[in-house]
Amino acid sequence: MTEKTKVQVRRVYDTPARGDGARVLVDRIWPRGLAKTKADLDEWCKEIAPSTELRKWYSHDPARFKEFTRRYHVELKEPERSDALDHLKKLAKRRTLTLLTATKQPEISEAEVLAKMLRR
């Protein structure tokens, strides 16, 4: 039996936890008020983030999350994002992967959409 990939979602502002594994920021825009030295990231994968147009349309409106997810899945098929997704899959196979986002509601963010895809 193979071990299930462990992918979790956290806010980038939260204190790093012992079991975070690889910590990857998946937002396109750097988090407001966070010094790069305090972020404690392994990498910033902004190529995986939704387009500016999609991000602005969505505006983290819970009523739009289902449609946001559908549109984001379409964007993830674009070459640059597809390559970035493959990279995250490789990271997740090696160890725990923590996807970080600055949003106040990470459960309705691109990080959550990605985590569900990576857990499959």
MINUMI-890184 format. One record per residue: residue number from 1; residue in three letters; x, y, z of N, C-alpha, C in turn. Coordinates in nm, 3 decimals, m for minus. Each point is the difference from the previous one (the first is absolute). Layout:
% MINUMI-890184
NUM:ALA:X:Y:Z:X:Y:Z:X:Y:Z .
...
This chain:
% MINUMI-890184
1:MET:0.084:m0.119:0.000:m0.084:0.119:0.000:0.089:0.125:0.000 .
2:THR:m0.031:0.096:m0.085:0.079:0.123:m0.006:m0.051:0.101:0.101 .
3:GLU:0.091:0.080:0.049:m0.035:0.102:0.097:m0.069:0.115:m0.072 .
4:LYS:m0.106:0.052:0.059:m0.075:0.110:m0.059:0.080:0.130:0.010 .
5:THR:m0.004:0.078:m0.107:0.068:0.128:m0.003:m0.061:0.093:0.103 .
6:LYS:0.085:0.063:0.081:m0.050:0.093:0.100:0.021:0.142:m0.050 .
7:VAL:m0.112:0.066:m0.030:0.002:0.138:m0.044:m0.094:0.077:0.091 .
8:GLN:0.048:0.109:0.053:m0.083:0.081:0.088:0.003:0.146:m0.044 .
9:VAL:m0.097:0.075:0.048:m0.012:0.142:m0.034:0.005:0.079:0.130 .
10:ARG:0.081:0.105:m0.002:0.010:0.087:0.117:0.015:0.143:m0.047 .
11:ARG:m0.021:0.092:0.093:0.025:0.141:m0.030:0.149:0.029:0.016 .
12:VAL:0.053:0.078:m0.090:0.142:0.032:0.003:0.036:0.081:0.125 .
13:TYR:m0.098:0.066:0.060:0.024:0.081:0.120:0.009:m0.086:0.126 .
14:ASP:m0.046:m0.125:m0.006:0.005:m0.089:0.117:0.144:m0.042:0.028 .
15:THR:0.028:m0.025:0.126:0.133:m0.047:0.039:0.024:m0.138:m0.061 .
16:PRO:0.116:m0.020:m0.059:0.031:m0.133:m0.058:m0.015:m0.110:0.105 .
17:ALA:m0.051:m0.113:m0.044:m0.018:m0.115:0.089:0.104:m0.107:m0.032 .
18:ARG:0.029:m0.082:0.097:0.102:m0.103:m0.015:m0.026:m0.093:m0.119 .
19:GLY:m0.124:m0.036:m0.025:m0.033:m0.095:m0.106:m0.033:0.062:m0.135 .
20:ASP:0.038:0.125:m0.021:m0.034:0.068:m0.126:0.069:m0.060:m0.122 .
21:GLY:0.116:m0.056:0.017:0.073:m0.051:m0.116:0.042:0.114:m0.090 .
22:ALA:m0.019:m0.017:m0.131:0.033:0.106:m0.097:m0.109:0.107:0.007 .
23:ARG:0.042:0.124:0.024:m0.094:0.112:0.011:0.008:0.083:m0.128 .
24:VAL:m0.113:0.003:m0.074:m0.002:0.066:m0.131:m0.113:0.102:m0.005 .
25:LEU:0.035:0.124:m0.025:m0.099:0.106:m0.019:m0.056:m0.012:m0.141 .
26:VAL:m0.133:m0.003:m0.014:m0.063:m0.019:m0.131:m0.079:0.123:m0.046 .
27:ASP:0.018:0.112:0.066:m0.064:0.125:m0.041:0.087:0.072:m0.104 .
28:ARG:m0.063:0.076:m0.088:0.074:0.077:m0.100:0.063:0.126:0.061 .
29:ILE:m0.070:0.056:0.096:0.045:0.126:0.062:0.062:m0.031:0.136 .
30:TRP:0.112:0.065:0.029:0.065:m0.021:0.130:m0.093:0.048:0.112 .
31:PRO:m0.011:m0.076:0.109:m0.090:0.035:0.111:0.035:0.134:0.064 .
32:ARG:m0.101:0.079:0.016:0.014:0.134:0.057:0.056:m0.006:0.142 .
33:GLY:0.101:0.082:0.026:0.055:0.013:0.134:0.089:m0.114:0.045 .
34:LEU:0.033:m0.094:m0.086:0.082:m0.115:0.038:0.140:0.015:m0.059 .
35:ALA:0.099:0.007:0.088:0.139:0.007:m0.046:0.041:m0.135:m0.057 .
36:LYS:0.073:0.003:m0.109:0.042:m0.126:m0.064:0.083:m0.086:0.096 .
37:THR:0.075:0.063:0.088:0.081:m0.076:0.095:m0.086:m0.069:0.106 .
38:LYS:m0.119:0.053:0.028:m0.088:m0.060:0.101:m0.094:m0.104:m0.058 .
39:ALA:m0.011:m0.007:m0.131:m0.098:m0.089:m0.064:0.035:m0.148:0.018 .
40:ASP:0.127:m0.032:0.015:0.045:m0.138:0.019:m0.054:m0.092:m0.110 .
41:LEU:0.027:0.039:m0.125:m0.047:m0.076:m0.116:0.113:m0.084:m0.057 .
42:ASP:m0.039:m0.111:m0.061:0.095:m0.076:m0.081:0.000:0.056:m0.141 .
43:GLU:m0.117:0.047:m0.043:m0.006:0.067:m0.131:m0.131:0.076:m0.016 .
44:TRP:0.001:0.087:m0.100:m0.117:0.078:m0.038:m0.034:m0.041:m0.142 .
45:CYS:m0.107:m0.070:m0.018:m0.041:m0.053:m0.130:m0.114:0.086:m0.055 .
46:LYS:0.032:0.123:m0.038:m0.105:0.090:m0.047:m0.054:m0.039:m0.137 .
47:GLU:0.072:m0.084:m0.074:m0.046:m0.044:m0.132:m0.129:m0.081:0.009 .
48:ILE:m0.026:m0.061:0.115:m0.117:m0.086:0.018:m0.124:0.082:0.035 .
49:ALA:0.017:0.123:0.036:m0.112:0.083:0.045:m0.100:0.028:m0.112 .
50:PRO:m0.125:0.023:0.037:m0.100:0.036:m0.100:0.037:0.132:m0.069 .
51:SER:m0.051:0.017:m0.119:0.025:0.126:m0.072:m0.055:0.118:0.080 .
52:THR:0.054:0.116:m0.028:m0.049:0.121:0.066:m0.149:0.019:m0.027 .
53:GLU:m0.042:m0.025:m0.123:m0.142:0.016:m0.036:m0.089:m0.093:0.084 .
54:LEU:0.040:m0.126:0.011:m0.079:m0.096:0.078:0.001:0.037:0.148 .
55:ARG:0.115:0.036:0.050:0.011:0.038:0.141:m0.090:0.119:0.033 .
56:LYS:0.001:0.100:m0.088:m0.083:0.119:0.025:m0.148:m0.033:m0.013 .
57:TRP:m0.036:m0.083:m0.099:m0.141:m0.039:m0.016:m0.049:m0.074:0.125 .
58:TYR:0.081:m0.093:0.046:m0.039:m0.083:0.115:m0.012:0.082:0.127 .
59:SER:0.101:0.080:0.029:0.000:0.088:0.118:m0.034:m0.074:0.130 .
60:HIS:0.033:m0.128:0.007:m0.024:m0.086:0.116:m0.144:0.003:0.049 .
61:ASP:m0.091:0.008:m0.096:m0.143:m0.005:0.030:m0.041:m0.148:0.011 .
62:PRO:m0.039:m0.045:0.119:m0.035:m0.142:0.018:m0.104:m0.050:m0.100 .
63:ALA:m0.091:0.086:m0.043:m0.104:m0.040:m0.096:0.060:m0.029:m0.138 .
64:ARG:0.120:0.048:m0.027:0.064:m0.021:m0.130:0.107:m0.110:0.003 .
65:PHE:0.020:m0.064:0.115:0.109:m0.097:0.012:m0.013:m0.117:m0.098 .
66:LYS:m0.118:m0.053:m0.017:m0.018:m0.113:m0.092:0.039:0.040:m0.142 .
67:GLU:m0.046:0.115:m0.045:0.033:0.047:m0.136:0.148:0.038:m0.008 .
68:PHE:0.054:0.058:0.106:0.143:0.031:0.004:0.081:m0.128:m0.019 .
69:THR:m0.038:m0.105:0.071:0.070:m0.128:m0.009:m0.002:m0.052:m0.143 .
70:ARG:m0.117:0.005:m0.064:m0.012:m0.047:m0.138:0.092:0.081:m0.093 .
71:ARG:m0.004:0.132:0.012:0.083:0.085:m0.086:0.149:m0.018:0.028 .
72:TYR:0.033:m0.019:0.125:0.140:m0.018:0.037:0.054:m0.132:m0.056 .
73:HIS:m0.081:m0.104:0.002:0.039:m0.128:m0.059:0.034:0.018:m0.149 .
74:VAL:m0.077:0.083:m0.068:0.027:0.028:m0.142:0.135:0.071:m0.013 .
75:GLU:0.025:0.099:0.085:0.128:0.072:m0.005:0.119:m0.091:0.030 .
76:LEU:m0.021:m0.098:0.085:0.110:m0.089:0.038:0.046:m0.090:m0.115 .
77:LYS:m0.074:0.000:m0.108:0.039:m0.077:m0.119:0.096:0.080:m0.089 .
78:GLU:0.013:0.130:0.025:0.092:0.083:m0.077:0.143:m0.045:0.031 .
79:PRO:0.090:0.005:m0.100:0.135:m0.057:0.017:0.076:0.045:0.125 .
80:GLU:0.007:0.128:0.027:0.078:0.047:0.115:m0.059:m0.052:0.131 .
81:ARG:m0.131:0.007:0.013:m0.065:m0.048:0.122:0.007:m0.153:0.010 .
82:SER:m0.013:m0.067:m0.113:0.009:m0.146:m0.003:0.138:m0.046:0.047 .
83:ASP:0.105:0.068:m0.046:0.136:m0.033:0.044:0.015:0.023:0.150 .
84:ALA:m0.056:0.109:0.048:0.007:0.031:0.143:m0.076:m0.106:0.082 .
85:LEU:m0.113:m0.046:m0.052:m0.077:m0.103:0.069:0.079:m0.131:0.006 .
86:ASP:0.066:m0.034:m0.110:0.086:m0.119:m0.001:0.111:0.011:0.105 .
87:HIS:0.056:0.119:0.012:0.104:0.025:0.100:m0.054:m0.024:0.142 .
88:LEU:m0.120:0.052:0.028:m0.059:m0.020:0.132:m0.030:m0.148:0.026 .
89:LYS:m0.041:m0.072:m0.105:m0.026:m0.145:0.015:0.128:m0.073:0.041 .
90:LYS:0.112:0.039:m0.060:0.128:m0.063:0.034:0.038:0.031:0.144 .
91:LEU:m0.021:0.124:0.043:0.030:0.036:0.138:m0.085:m0.081:0.097 .
92:ALA:m0.128:m0.015:m0.032:m0.093:m0.071:0.088:0.032:m0.148:0.011 .
93:LYS:0.063:m0.057:m0.102:0.036:m0.142:0.006:0.117:m0.023:0.095 .
94:ARG:0.084:0.101:0.016:0.121:m0.014:0.084:m0.028:0.014:0.149 .
95:ARG:m0.089:0.093:0.034:m0.028:0.026:0.142:m0.127:0.082:0.013 .
96:THR:m0.037:0.031:0.121:m0.117:0.084:0.024:0.017:0.131:m0.075 .
97:LEU:m0.108:0.047:m0.058:0.000:0.127:m0.073:m0.103:0.091:0.063 .
98:THR:0.044:0.117:0.039:m0.091:0.100:0.056:m0.012:0.114:m0.100 .
99:LEU:m0.122:0.018:m0.052:m0.028:0.108:m0.093:m0.043:0.121:0.081 .
100:LEU:0.066:0.110:m0.022:m0.025:0.120:0.078:m0.069:0.108:m0.082 .
101:THR:m0.091:0.070:0.066:m0.073:0.109:m0.062:m0.021:0.111:0.103 .
102:ALA:m0.018:0.121:m0.049:m0.021:0.113:0.091:m0.148:0.023:0.030 .
103:THR:m0.087:m0.065:m0.073:m0.143:0.024:0.018:m0.046:m0.031:0.142 .
104:LYS:m0.103:0.070:0.044:m0.055:m0.023:0.134:m0.084:m0.128:0.005 .
105:GLN:m0.041:m0.050:m0.117:m0.081:m0.121:m0.007:0.070:m0.102:m0.090 .
106:PRO:0.104:m0.066:0.051:0.074:m0.093:m0.084:m0.084:m0.116:m0.053 .
107:GLU:m0.110:m0.032:0.067:m0.084:m0.112:m0.045:m0.075:0.030:m0.130 .
108:ILE:m0.001:0.126:m0.043:m0.061:0.035:m0.128:0.101:0.076:m0.087 .
109:SER:0.122:m0.048:0.002:0.108:0.064:m0.075:0.054:m0.091:m0.109 .
110:GLU:0.086:0.054:m0.084:0.066:m0.082:m0.101:0.086:m0.108:0.065 .
111:ALA:0.051:0.028:0.119:0.080:m0.100:0.072:m0.082:m0.124:0.031 .
112:GLU:m0.125:0.018:0.037:m0.088:m0.113:0.029:m0.033:m0.078:m0.127 .
113:VAL:m0.024:0.070:m0.109:m0.026:m0.067:m0.128:0.120:m0.086:m0.039 .
114:LEU:0.120:0.057:0.014:0.122:m0.073:m0.032:0.019:m0.119:0.091 .
115:ALA:m0.024:0.019:0.130:0.019:m0.109:0.096:m0.090:m0.119:m0.035 .
116:LYS:m0.124:0.027:m0.035:m0.092:m0.109:m0.036:0.052:m0.074:m0.124 .
117:MET:0.053:0.073:m0.096:0.053:m0.063:m0.121:0.123:m0.086:0.033 .
118:LEU:0.086:0.050:0.086:0.124:m0.070:0.034:m0.024:m0.122:0.088 .
119:ARG:m0.106:0.000:0.074:m0.031:m0.114:0.089:m0.053:m0.120:m0.077 .
120:ARG:m0.043:0.019:m0.122:m0.056:m0.111:m0.081:0.105:m0.101:m0.035 .
